[in-house]
């Protein structure tokens, strides 16, 4: 059955980040069997095609990063009439919006409330630790705007069971809420694992050291300040490790200054999504010391690369890592806690074994984009049949 699908999203490549990656992968795979259009916020109005996809980019404004840095990612479509005009001109059977925090989501759901619609919730700060900036604000938001948004939504998808269950607090009892995770191209990783040595050479990484990678925004919520101090400590204690920092963000200057003059550290910008798998395969350990995460694609990519994962058990992290054999949890948010977890991992006899490797492969296949796409497709078909 062919379904006409319209994605509305605040981010789409060349944007980086979880929502952009998620929507792009989902749209590309669904377009092989259905008619798919994408409306995304951007810097200017544009239209382009990607094989069977049509992408409309709308100009948008972003507020200043005060009092919370994440406000700068809000992206408000401007002028609004341009969005409504495009929505009115589209012929579609299903509207799929992404991110419950974004004005583009609220506008699209209200404008198209007579159409079947799906809202994917990518993160929920209200589920975060108490001291996370923005949590109190979101709890007020959820009792007002979020509750109103759900009235115009036919179905909800949460990236983790906890997020899906939380949405039920504010949704009508009859509203279906599904748990469907982020995805990863498992075959791409499995077919590339044997190239580890070549990828180390490509990115200028040492062949004879354990490569520890941090990949994400250089921001407070990602634990970057504590990660820097922990890395400096581990480097003083061991000559057999090499730290790779991938990303950028508001604290990039601090990170670069902190490592100035030190050996066995490399800092890069963002790595394009079509080659990021090479970075993970070239590495040995992923460290994710975040104060909050929903279901980061980085975690799935690291599992597909069979890395040992050192992470704080926040948000959806323990839900995702439950059956993954190579993991060490960070006990706290301090630099000492991160350093202890890294050293604990380094002291283990081996990061991998044949039984664990097969278990890791079997488990990560559950997150393959083919499975994720099929589950989302079933949600669409259920709505179009009613």
Helices and strands as residue ranges (DSSP letters): E 4-9, H 18-30, E 35-42, E 46-50, E 53-61, G 69-73, E 76-77, H 80-89, E 94-98, H 103-111, E 116-121, G 125-127, H 135-141, I 142-146, H 147-151, E 155-158, H 161-167, E 176-179, H 186-190, G 193-195, H 196-202, E 210-215, G 220-222, H 224-237, E 241-246, H 252-258, E 265-268, H 276-282, E 285-288, H 297-304, E 308-312, H 317-321, E 327-330, H 335-346, H 354-364, G 365-367, H 369-385
